[in-house]
Structure formats: C-alpha cells, structure tokens
Amino acid sequence: MSFTLLSSPLQGFTDFRFRNAQNKYFGGIDTFYSPYIRLNGKLAIKSSYERDLLPENNIGLEVIPQVITNDADEFIFVAKYVRELGYKELNWNLGCPYPMVTKSGMGSGLISNTEKINHILERAHNETDIIVSMKMRLGYDTTQEILDVLPILDKYPIKNIAIHARLGKQLYKGGVHLDAFQQCIDNTKHKLYYNGDITSVTKFHEMQERFPSIDHWMIGRGLIADPFLPSMIKSNTTEYPKNKMELFSEFHDTLYQGYSESLSGQTHILLKMHHLWEYFSAIFSDPHKVHKNIKKSKSIRNYEATVKEVIAKG
C-alpha cells in the first residue's frame, strides 16, 4: 500500500529554513505543515509568519499553512490572507497542548467546545472558498471529547483530520492511545491521518500493521530528532547512509548560517541552536553527553568548536 509522509508543525522548529534544509539533504517528506499563525485578537499578520509562508521561501516544497484560533473572524481573516499568497488549504490547529494556549480555549483546549467549533466551521465554509483540514488531539482531559465532536465535523467537507493520539493534558508525556485512535476511525466518515511517536522505521511498521486503513502518516518531533527518518521509511531500511555525519554536518551548517543571518545577537543564535540540539543529539551514540556538551557552549566560537568535535566523533 502506498503512503504519504507529512511533517507535523512544531512551533519554533519547523520554519521555512528547517523545511528547506531537511528537504535538500534528506527528503522523504511529501507535505510540510507550517507552524501555526496566531493573531491574539488583532487582525494583522506578523512579519515572521509572512516570511515563513512567502512562496519564494518555499520553492519546491508542498506546504500547508496552519492557524490556531477560537474566533471565526480570525479564521476567516487568515483564510483570505493565505488565499492571497496562493494557498488553497488552511489547517486548523486543535492539537496544541501548551498551557498558555489551552487556557485561552485554543488548541486542544477547544476540543470540548463543540458549539464554537461548529460556529467557526459554518462561517469558514459559508464565507470563504478555502479548503479546511484539521489537526487535533484526542481531547484535552478525556478521549470522549473527540468522539463528541466527530459528528459535528461530519457535517462539513473537511479534507482530512490529522490526529495526534494523545490528550492535551499529557503534553508529550506518556504513551499514545491507540485504541482511542481506532475508535475515531470507526466513528467518522472523514479521512484520518495518524500522528504520534513515529520515531523509527520499526515503529512506523508497527503503526502500519496496527492501522492498515491509514495511508497518511505525520512525523513531528521524530523528524527533528532524526531528519534521516522519512527517507529511511520510504526506502524501507534501518541502515543510515554511509556519509551520515557528512550529510548531517551540511544540514546543520545550512541551518546555523540561516539563523545566524536572521537572528540578532549571539544569545539568540545560541538559544535557537541549543533548542535544536535537544532533538539532534538523538542520532549520536551518546545523546546525553552530546546535548550536555552543546549546552555548555556559551559563545559562538565554543559552539562551533563543540559541534565540529561532536560530529567528528559521531
């Protein structure tokens, strides 16, 4: 059975620089979702969101913009904005688990509010020509939340629903709820995509076996931790390429150069790279030691020397 691999958006990580570099050096991702646009009550698009979605910054990539909101006017504003940029689809984030989002009744904190979801979808479909897709958790507190909202979603021509098989309150802790995901398959007419803990080729095969009807698979943190993973899944191999460290080095240097040019000051650049290495360290033989050494680098010169050393050791 043929399948499609998608990059799940991760705020602060999977921007256009990351997408371009991952695609150039590794490939394997068919469609990238951009990190969400959040308006905070003002009908204006931040320049960072604009840069991320400009077609000239995403040449050769299949990209779908995403919005996070609990307000119909905001949704419609963003839908019209992305249409002007040439995008046909807008993904609505009902998945974000972070407390600062969920406490505002957005992301996974909105799943239990069936009335508001219905209102926003009704207006979006009546007042725009955007294709709507969704990214969700199974609920915030319980998996019953998504089962309560699925009949409402069935009223609308939603392109697909990508479900991260965790609850919002879990954040990224604890296991995925596979039985609850199966219940979603059994209780909707919509096409579902699976997201959650695809961190290796073996894990991917396990999920494929568990859900034979699913042909779209979303990789989130697993992609940042191992940018080789999508191409290895596509090639059905658990073997890394022989030039693994050379490829990773070029990928890292491209990202590092991009962020050095776009971020102001040593502190911001180092903070950005330290966050990335929380994930990157996973592909090295001693991840804990690698991450610890990178974190200790407090100057650009130290950072560059440490990265060189870490990559040389593999």
C-alpha positions as CSV (number, residue, x, y, z in Angstrom):
1,M,0.0,0.0,0.0
2,S,1.4,3.4,-1.0
3,F,1.6,6.0,1.7
4,T,2.3,9.7,2.3
5,L,4.6,11.2,4.9
6,L,3.8,14.6,6.4
7,S,5.8,16.9,8.7
8,S,3.8,17.9,11.7
9,P,4.4,21.5,12.6
10,L,6.3,22.3,15.7
11,Q,6.4,25.9,16.9
12,G,9.9,27.4,16.9
13,F,11.4,24.5,15.0
14,T,9.8,23.6,11.6
15,D,10.0,27.0,9.9
16,F,10.9,27.5,6.2
17,R,14.7,27.3,7.0
18,F,14.3,23.9,8.6
19,R,11.9,22.7,5.9
20,N,14.2,23.7,3.0
21,A,17.3,22.2,4.7
22,Q,15.6,18.9,5.6
23,N,14.2,18.6,2.1
24,K,17.5,19.4,0.4
25,Y,19.8,17.0,2.4
26,F,17.4,14.2,3.3
27,G,14.0,14.4,1.6
28,G,11.2,11.9,2.2
29,I,8.5,14.3,3.4
30,D,5.7,14.8,0.9
31,T,3.9,17.7,2.6
32,F,5.1,20.1,5.3
33,Y,2.6,21.9,7.6
34,S,3.8,25.3,8.7
35,P,3.8,26.3,12.3
36,Y,0.5,28.0,13.3
37,I,-0.4,31.6,12.8
38,R,-1.8,33.1,16.0
39,L,-3.4,36.5,15.8
40,N,-4.2,37.3,19.5
41,G,-7.2,39.4,18.7
42,K,-5.6,41.7,16.2
43,L,-6.4,41.2,12.5
44,A,-2.8,41.6,11.4
45,I,-0.2,39.1,10.3
46,K,3.2,39.2,12.0
47,S,6.2,39.6,9.6
48,S,7.7,36.3,10.9
49,Y,4.5,34.4,9.8
50,E,4.6,36.2,6.5
51,R,8.3,35.3,5.8
52,D,7.5,31.7,6.7
53,L,4.8,31.4,4.1
54,L,6.1,33.5,1.3
55,P,6.1,31.3,-1.8
56,E,9.7,32.4,-2.7
57,N,10.8,30.9,0.7
58,N,9.2,27.6,0.0
59,I,10.2,26.8,-3.6
60,G,9.8,23.1,-4.5
61,L,8.0,22.3,-1.2
62,E,4.4,21.3,-0.7
63,V,3.4,23.5,2.3
64,I,0.0,23.8,4.1
65,P,-0.4,26.9,6.3
66,Q,-1.9,26.4,9.8
67,V,-4.0,28.7,12.1
68,I,-4.7,28.5,15.8
69,T,-7.8,30.4,16.9
70,N,-11.1,30.1,18.7
71,D,-12.6,33.1,16.8
72,A,-14.4,32.9,13.4
73,D,-13.3,36.4,12.3
74,E,-9.7,35.5,12.9
75,F,-10.1,32.2,11.0
76,I,-11.7,34.0,8.0
77,F,-9.0,36.7,8.0
78,V,-6.2,34.2,7.9
79,A,-8.0,32.1,5.3
80,K,-8.3,35.1,3.0
81,Y,-4.7,36.0,3.7
82,V,-3.3,32.6,2.7
83,R,-5.5,32.5,-0.4
84,E,-3.9,35.7,-1.5
85,L,-0.5,34.0,-1.2
86,G,-1.7,31.2,-3.4
87,Y,-2.5,28.6,-0.8
88,K,-5.8,26.6,-1.3
89,E,-5.9,24.9,2.1
90,L,-5.8,26.0,5.7
91,N,-5.2,23.6,8.5
92,W,-6.9,24.4,11.8
93,N,-4.9,23.5,15.0
94,L,-7.0,21.9,17.7
95,G,-4.0,19.9,18.9
96,C,-1.5,22.3,20.6
97,P,-1.2,21.1,24.3
98,Y,0.7,24.0,25.8
99,P,-1.0,25.6,28.8
100,M,-0.6,29.2,27.6
101,V,-2.7,28.1,24.5
102,T,-5.2,25.7,26.1
103,K,-6.0,28.1,29.0
104,S,-7.1,30.6,26.3
105,G,-9.5,28.0,24.9
106,M,-7.4,27.2,21.9
107,G,-5.6,24.2,20.5
108,S,-6.6,21.0,22.4
109,G,-8.3,23.3,24.9
110,L,-11.0,23.9,22.3
111,I,-12.0,20.3,21.5
112,S,-14.6,20.1,24.2
113,N,-16.4,23.3,22.9
114,T,-18.5,21.7,20.2
115,E,-20.7,24.7,19.8
116,K,-17.8,27.0,19.0
117,I,-16.2,24.5,16.6
118,N,-19.5,24.2,14.7
119,H,-19.8,28.0,14.5
120,I,-16.3,28.6,13.2
121,L,-16.6,25.8,10.6
122,E,-20.0,27.0,9.5
123,R,-18.7,30.5,8.9
124,A,-15.5,29.3,7.3
125,H,-17.4,27.2,4.7
126,N,-20.0,29.9,4.1
127,E,-17.7,32.9,3.8
128,T,-14.5,31.6,2.2
129,D,-13.5,29.2,-0.5
130,I,-10.6,27.8,1.5
131,I,-10.2,24.0,1.8
132,V,-10.3,23.3,5.6
133,S,-8.3,20.5,7.2
134,M,-7.7,19.9,10.9
135,K,-5.0,18.8,13.3
136,M,-6.3,17.5,16.7
137,R,-5.6,15.7,19.9
138,L,-8.0,13.0,21.2
139,G,-9.3,15.6,23.6
140,Y,-7.8,17.7,26.5
141,D,-9.0,15.7,29.5
142,T,-10.6,12.5,28.0
143,T,-10.8,10.7,24.7
144,Q,-14.5,11.1,24.8
145,E,-14.1,14.7,23.7
146,I,-13.1,13.9,20.2
147,L,-15.9,11.3,19.9
148,D,-18.4,14.1,20.8
149,V,-17.0,16.5,18.2
150,L,-16.7,14.0,15.3
151,P,-20.4,14.1,14.4
152,I,-20.2,17.9,14.0
153,L,-17.1,17.6,11.8
154,D,-19.0,15.1,9.7
155,K,-21.4,17.9,8.7
156,Y,-18.6,19.7,6.8
157,P,-16.5,18.9,3.7
158,I,-13.2,18.8,5.7
159,K,-10.3,17.5,3.7
160,N,-8.8,15.4,6.5
161,I,-8.3,15.2,10.2
162,A,-4.8,14.6,11.5
163,I,-5.0,13.1,15.0
164,H,-2.1,13.1,17.5
165,A,-3.1,10.1,19.6
166,R,-2.5,11.8,23.0
167,L,-4.6,14.0,25.2
168,G,-3.7,17.7,25.6
169,K,-3.0,17.4,29.3
170,Q,-0.3,14.8,28.6
171,L,1.7,17.3,26.6
172,Y,4.3,14.9,25.1
173,K,4.4,12.6,28.1
174,G,3.1,9.1,28.5
175,G,2.1,6.7,25.7
176,V,-0.2,7.2,22.7
177,H,-3.8,5.9,22.9
178,L,-4.1,3.5,20.0
179,D,-7.5,2.1,20.9
180,A,-8.9,5.6,21.1
181,F,-7.5,6.4,17.7
182,Q,-9.2,3.2,16.3
183,Q,-12.5,4.5,17.8
184,C,-12.0,7.7,15.8
185,I,-11.6,5.6,12.6
186,D,-14.8,3.7,13.5
187,N,-16.8,6.9,14.2
188,T,-16.1,9.3,11.3
189,K,-16.7,9.5,7.6
190,H,-13.6,11.7,7.2
191,K,-10.1,10.7,6.1
192,L,-7.8,10.4,9.1
193,Y,-4.1,10.9,9.3
194,Y,-2.1,9.4,12.2
195,N,0.4,11.4,14.3
196,G,2.3,10.4,17.4
197,D,5.6,8.6,18.3
198,I,6.7,7.7,14.8
199,T,10.4,7.8,15.9
200,S,11.9,4.9,13.9
201,V,11.3,2.7,10.8
202,T,10.4,-0.2,13.1
203,K,7.8,2.0,15.0
204,F,6.4,3.1,11.6
205,H,5.9,-0.5,10.6
206,E,4.2,-1.3,13.9
207,M,1.7,1.5,13.3
208,Q,1.1,0.5,9.7
209,E,0.3,-3.0,10.9
210,R,-2.0,-1.7,13.7
211,F,-3.9,0.7,11.3
212,P,-4.0,-0.8,7.8
213,S,-6.6,1.7,6.6
214,I,-4.3,4.7,7.3
215,D,-2.1,5.9,4.4
216,H,-1.1,9.3,5.6
217,W,1.4,9.4,8.5
218,M,2.6,12.6,10.3
219,I,6.0,12.8,11.9
220,G,6.6,15.6,14.5
221,R,9.4,15.5,17.0
222,G,10.8,12.3,15.3
223,L,11.7,14.4,12.2
224,I,13.7,17.0,14.2
225,A,15.4,14.3,16.3
226,D,16.2,12.2,13.1
227,P,16.0,14.1,9.8
228,F,17.0,10.9,8.0
229,L,13.9,9.1,9.2
230,P,11.4,9.9,6.3
231,S,13.8,8.8,3.6
232,M,14.7,5.7,5.5
233,I,11.0,4.9,5.9
234,K,10.5,5.5,2.2
235,S,13.5,3.2,1.4
236,N,12.3,0.6,3.9
237,T,15.7,0.5,5.5
238,T,17.0,0.8,9.1
239,E,20.6,1.5,7.8
240,Y,21.8,5.1,7.8
241,P,23.7,6.2,4.7
242,K,27.5,5.7,4.8
243,N,28.0,9.5,4.7
244,K,25.6,10.1,7.6
245,M,27.7,12.6,9.6
246,E,28.8,14.4,6.4
247,L,25.2,15.0,5.4
248,F,24.2,16.0,9.0
249,S,27.1,18.4,9.1
250,E,26.0,20.1,5.9
251,F,22.4,20.2,7.1
252,H,23.5,21.7,10.5
253,D,25.7,24.3,8.8
254,T,22.9,25.4,6.4
255,L,20.5,25.9,9.4
256,Y,23.2,27.6,11.5
257,Q,24.1,30.0,8.8
258,G,20.4,30.8,8.1
259,Y,19.7,31.5,11.8
260,S,22.9,33.5,12.2
261,E,21.8,35.8,9.4
262,S,18.2,36.2,10.6
263,L,18.6,36.4,14.4
264,S,20.2,39.3,16.2
265,G,23.0,38.7,18.7
266,Q,25.0,35.7,19.9
267,T,22.5,34.9,22.7
268,H,19.5,34.4,20.4
269,I,21.5,32.3,17.9
270,L,22.9,30.0,20.6
271,L,19.5,29.7,22.2
272,K,18.0,28.6,18.9
273,M,20.7,26.1,18.2
274,H,20.7,24.7,21.8
275,H,16.9,24.0,21.4
276,L,17.5,22.2,18.1
277,W,20.3,20.0,19.7
278,E,17.8,18.8,22.4
279,Y,16.5,16.8,19.4
280,F,19.6,16.5,17.2
281,S,21.6,14.7,19.9
282,A,19.3,11.6,19.5
283,I,21.2,10.4,16.4
284,F,24.5,10.3,18.1
285,S,26.0,7.3,20.0
286,D,25.8,9.1,23.4
287,P,22.9,11.6,23.1
288,H,23.0,12.8,26.8
289,K,26.7,13.6,26.6
290,V,26.4,15.3,23.2
291,H,23.5,17.5,24.5
292,K,25.3,18.3,27.7
293,N,28.5,19.4,25.8
294,I,26.5,21.6,23.4
295,K,24.6,23.3,26.2
296,K,27.9,24.1,27.9
297,S,29.0,26.2,24.9
298,K,28.3,29.8,25.9
299,S,30.0,31.6,23.0
300,I,29.7,31.3,19.2
301,R,33.4,30.2,19.0
302,N,32.9,27.5,21.7
303,Y,29.7,26.3,20.0
304,E,31.3,25.9,16.6
305,A,34.3,24.0,18.0
306,T,32.0,21.7,20.1
307,V,29.8,20.9,17.1
308,K,32.8,20.1,15.0
309,E,34.1,17.8,17.7
310,V,30.7,16.1,18.3
311,I,30.3,15.5,14.5
312,A,33.8,14.1,14.1
313,K,33.2,11.6,16.9
314,G,29.7,10.7,15.5
